[in-house]
Amino acid sequence: MKKTNLVLAVAGAIVALSTMASSAHAAVVYDKDGNSLEVYGRVQSVLYSGKVSGVSNEETSMSTSGRLGLNMRSALTSDVAAFANAEWEAANGDSEETFSARYLFVGLDFGQFGLIKAGKFEPAMKYAISQTDIF
């Protein structure tokens, strides 16, 4: 392995490890009397170098994406709470639609008896296979 490739690999690993913990953040904006509002988000940038890999003639390219979300919760009674989530995703891709809704749902939380939610969220199959997907 060339020294420059080794240096790039080590530098990339250091940058990835240092930004992994700081790439996603959340802030509780309001939390009082059973009502809460949390704002969260993340930004991800990936630098592709086709020149090093020899795959393409392009020198370098950068792909950037980000997410912005809101978590809201309000206690209706001592046992029931209403909640809502809204998350939007933005990317600098080539498609025309670069800003889209990822999650938009509302629901009721009955504590130990479960919850009911309606809207746009991950399908049940993703939750089922996530238990066995180790990658």
C-alpha positions, 0 to 999 in steps of 0.5 A: 500500500502506498504511503499516501493511501495509508495517510489518507485512510488514517486521516479519513478514519480520524475525521469519521470517528471525531465527527460521528458523535457530533454529526447529529444533535438534539435540543429540548426547546420546551419541557414543562408541565408534561409538554415538550418540544425537541428539535434535532438534526444532522448534516452529512458530507461525503467527499468522493475522489474518483482520481484515487480509485481510478473508477472515473475521470472526475477529480472530486465530488462532494455529496451533502445531505441534512435532516431537520426534525421536531418531536412534540409530546403533551400529557393529556391525562396521567396515563395518556399522552399525545405525540407528533413527529415531523422530519424533513430531509434535504440533499444536493442531489441531481433530482428536482425534489431535494427537500422532502418529508421523511416522517410526519405522524401523530399518535397517542401513547397509552404507556404500558398498553402501547401506542397508536400512531398514524401518518408517514413513518417506517413500515412495519417490515423495517422494524421486524427485520431490524432485529436481525440486521446486524449491518 
